[in-house]
């Protein structure tokens, strides 16, 4: 077996990315003749027997998740030649959200909402099947060229969570997207994924994280003293309803977040149509429970995206002014005035005709003009001329 072949079947063709836990390669499945992505886990992980056993169980759980918004896991195991654990996954031709943020800094509101709605569907399916991601971040949201969004890396964070690799006081995943309960070392449930997805939503739209800190201690202090600016104060194209919908996902207390990922997706979709989040699910904008938490990872290689200055965004569209109706109203008033003047001319002419001597002559001439104002003026002059 060559150094570029895994499990006697997957021929590595190029590196797609790397991080502290793994390296991802594009590869050809020579048996099925299709492109796949092969994740090779870091060597130090294979030295931990607890991790190995947990990883095998979690890889099997991830492989059972078959959904349009989840990257499919095809295979996993230990390569005898390189002594590396590997995962074979569906190959997505496109970009991760981390790459999109790196290249563009942010995305338009409509585009960001489309990404998050699909991610919510993927998370909802996984949570219903008892699988919590625990490492939702831009690098694990992949968007294909056709616009389909898929969540990657299910199960790896949980496999590492209680192994001897995780030392006392350390946390898993990219710190910027950890829910407060994760940072405290508590068990991370489905609502921790919703918090992380809320941070991703905020970053995609604003081009920055809700909070920026260099340590968990600084983060805890900021949580108690500061509130992140709401999205509608950073981006003109964000409605207050959408800002509130994202703020609920960023609540410090998991009980104040959405009950399910689908609830989060529905609330964001409704907010785009101007529908405010449900009062039952929505704490007030100023309540401490809605404070969002994030941490800028100090290590750039961890996959965190550097924050960028938020752009002003296009101005919010104002309702159109009903100018045609106003003009029609003004024209009606002018014609009414003209009719009144014309009626006055007829009355005056009749009076003159009945009361004047037989020799009296009534002067009449055309007062037809295209312009209403000119017609009115001519009629007034005619009345004056006949009443001298």
N, C-alpha and C positions, 0 to 999 in steps of 0.2 A: 504494500500500500504506500502511495506517495504521500508527501507532506501536505499536499493540497486536496486530499481525499479523506472524508470522514465516514466511518462505519462501512467502508467498502462500497459506498453508494452515492455519496454526495460530494461532487467535485466543486471545490471552492473556486470562485471566479473573480472575486473582488471584495474589498472591505467596504461595508456600508456605514459603519459607525463603531464607536467604542466607548466604554465607560469604566467605572471602578469595579464593576462586577462581571463584565462580559465584553466580548467583541462580536459584532454581527457581520456576517459575510453573505453576499449573494452567491448562490450555488445552483448547480444543475443536479436534479434528481435523475441519475442515469437509468434507474429502473423504470420510472414513469415518464421520463423525458419531459420534465417541467421545471420551471424556475421556482426556487424556494429560497427562504432566508434561514441561515444556520447561525444560531447563537452559541458561541463557545464560552462557557463560564470560566472565570478566572481560576487559576490553578490553586490558589490558597483556599478556595471554597471546597475543593475536593478533599482537602486534608481534614475536614470536620465531619465526622460520621453522623452527627445529629443533622447537619445540613443535608447530607446526601440522602438520608432516609426521608426527611421532610420534603426535599426537592422532588423526589420520585413520586410521592403522594400528590403534591401540588401540581406537578406536570400532568399527571393523569386527570386531575380535576379540571385543569385548564383545557385539556384535550377534549373533554366532554362538552365544552361550551361551543355550540355551533349557532352563530348569529351573524347577520350581515354587518353588524357594527363591532365585531370582535375578531381579531386576527386569529385564524384557525391554527391550532397546534397539530402537526401531523405525526411527530415522532420525537423521542428523547432517549437518552441513554449515556453510556460511557464508551468513548472510543478507545479501544485497546491499544492502538498504536501511539497516540499522543497522550493517553491517560487524561483526557479532558471530557467533562460532562458537556453534552450538547442538547440543544432543542432545535427541532426543524419546524419552521412555521411557514405560513402563507407569505408569499412575496408580494409586497405592495409597491407598485411603481408610482411614486409621487413624492411628497414631502411630509415630514413630521411638523407639528405646530411649532416645535423649537426652531426648526430651520426657517419656517415662515417668519417667526418673530426676529430671528437673526438677520434675515434678508430685508424685511419690510418694516420691522419695528412694531407694527400693529396691523389689524385688518378692519375693514368696514364693519359697521354694526350688523348689517344683514348677514354678512359672511360669517361673522363670529357666532351669531345666534344659530345659523344653520349647522355649524360644527358642533356646538354644544348640545343641540337637540338630538343629534345622532349619537353623541357620546352618552347622553342620558339614557337612550334606548339600550345601548350596549351594557351599561352599568345595571340598569333595571333587570335585564335578563340574567346577568351574572348573579346579582343579589338574590333573585328568586331561586336560583340553584345553589345557594349557600356559599358562593365564592365572593370574597371581598378583595378588591385589587390591592389596596394599601400603598400604591405608588403612582397615583394619577398625577401626571405632569405633562407639559407640552411635548416632551420627547417621546411619550408613550401614546400620543394621539396622532395617528397617521392618516393623511388625506390622499386618496388616489387621484389620478389625473381626471377621472370622471366626477370627482367631488364627493365620493363615498368616504366616510370617516370610520376608522376602526381603532379600537383600543388594543394595545399590545402589552405583553409582559404580565399577564395574570399569574398569580401564584408565587412568583419569585420572592417578593418581599416577605410573604408569610413564611416561606421556606427558611428564610434567613432570620426571622424575627426572634426565635428562642434558641438559636444555636449558640455555641461558645464563641462564634465570630463576633456577635454583638456584645460588646463589653459594657460594663456598668456605666450609665450616664450617657451612652451614645444613642442615637436615633437612626432609623432607617429612612431610605428614600431621600429625595431632594428636600432639604429643610424648608425651602420656600413654600412648599405645598402641604406640609404636615398639619393635620388638625391639632388643636390645642391638646386634646386628650392623648394623641400620639406622642407629642412632645413631652408630656408628663409621664410617659411610659405605660399608659393604660392600654387596655385592649381596644383595638381599632375596629369599629363595626362599619356597616354600610354608610352611615352618615359621615364618617371620616372621608370616604370617597367623595361625597357630595361637597364637603368643605373644599377639598383639593380641586374639584372641578369648578367650584366658585372662584377660586384664586386664578385658575386658568382663564375663566371667562373674563374676569377683571383685567387680566394682563393682555389678552387678545384685543380687547376694546380700547383700553387706555394706553397700552404700550409701556406699562409699569406695573409693579406689584402693589398690593394694598398697603403693606408695610415693608420697610427696608431696614434690616438690622444685621449685625455681624455676629450675634450670639443669642442663644436661647434666653439668657438673662436679660439682655437688652430688649428682646422681643416681649418678655413677660411685663417689663416696665412700660413699654409702649402700649400694650394692651390695656393696662390700667389707666393710663394718662391720656391716650390719644384715640381718636377715631379716624379711620382712613377716609379721605374725601369720597363722597358718593360719585358714581360714574357720571351722573348728569351734570356735575360741577366741573368735570374734566373734559368731557366731550359733548359738544353742542348737539350732536345728533342722537344723544341718548335721552329717552323720556324719563320722567320721574318714576313711572311704573316699572320700567326695565331696571332702573337703578335699585329700586326696592326689591325686585325679584332676585337680583344678584346678592343683595345684602343679606337676605334670609339664608342663603347657602353659606354665608360667611359668619354666621352667628357663632359666638364662642361656646355656648352651651349646645351640645348636640340635640337636645330636646327642642330647641328653637329653630332647627333647620327643617327642611322638608322631610316628610315621612318616607318618601321613596324617590328614586331617581326619576321615575316617570312624572311624579308631582312637580319636580323641579323643571323638567322639560316643558310640561304643560304651562307652568307659571311664566316661564320665559317667553313661550310662544304667545300666550295671552297678552303679556306686557307689550309685545311688539304691535298689538292691535289696540293698545291703549287701555287694556283691562288691568286694573290694579290687583296685586296678589290678595288672596283670601285673608281676611282679618284674623281668622283662626290660626293660619299658618304664618302670619306676618307680625313680628314684633314691631314696635314703633321705630321710626328712623333714628330717634335720639337715644333709645334705650341701650344700656351697656351690652345687652346680649347680642346686639347686631354688629358689634365691632368685629372687623375682619382681621385675620392674622396672617402674616407671611414673613418669610425670612430670606434675605438674599444670601445664597450660599457663597461662602468665601472661595471655594474651589471651583474655577470655571469648568474644569473637566467633569464635574458631577452632572452636567447636563442642564444646569440652571441657565436661564436666559437673562442677559444683562438688561437692566431696566433702561428705557429710553424716555426722552421728554414726551409727554402726551401732546398730541397735535390738537389744534382747536376744533377741528371737525367742521363740516358744513353747517351753516346756520339752520336752525329748526324752521321748517316751512310754516308760514303764517296762512290762515284761512284766506282764500281769495275774496277781495272786496267786490260786492255786487254792483259794479259800475253801470252795467247796462240797465238795471232796474231803476237806478237813480236818474239816469238820463231819460228814461221813459216817463218817469214821474214829472220831471221838469218840463218835458215837451207837452205833457197833458195839461199842466197848469197854463202854459203859453196859449195853447189852443183854446182853453176855456176863456182866457182873457180876450182873445180875438173874437170869439163868438159873442161875448158880452158887448164888445165895442160895436160889432156889426148889428146886434139887436138894438143898441142905443141909436145907431144911425137910422134904422128903419122907423123907430118910434119918433125921433126928432123930425124926420122927413114927413111923417104922417101928420104931426102936429102943425108943421109949417103949411102943409098943403091944405089943411082944413081951416086954419085961422088966417091965412094970408089972403090979400086981395087977389083977384084973378090974374093980375099982371105979374104976380110974383113968380119968379123962375127958380126952380130947384136944379142945382148943378149936380150932375152925376158923371163920374168917369171911372175907368177901370182901376181897381186897387188890388189887382192880383199879382202877387210876387211869390217867388219860390221861398224866400225867407220869411218866417212868421213875424219876426220883429218889424221888418219893413212894411208888411201888410197892416200891422196894427198901427204904425205911425201914419200911414196914408189914410186910414179910416178916421183917425183923430183929426187930421187936417181937413178932411172932407166935412166932418161935422162942424168944425169951426167956421169953414167957409160958408156953409149954409145957414148958420145962426148969427151972422153979422147983422 
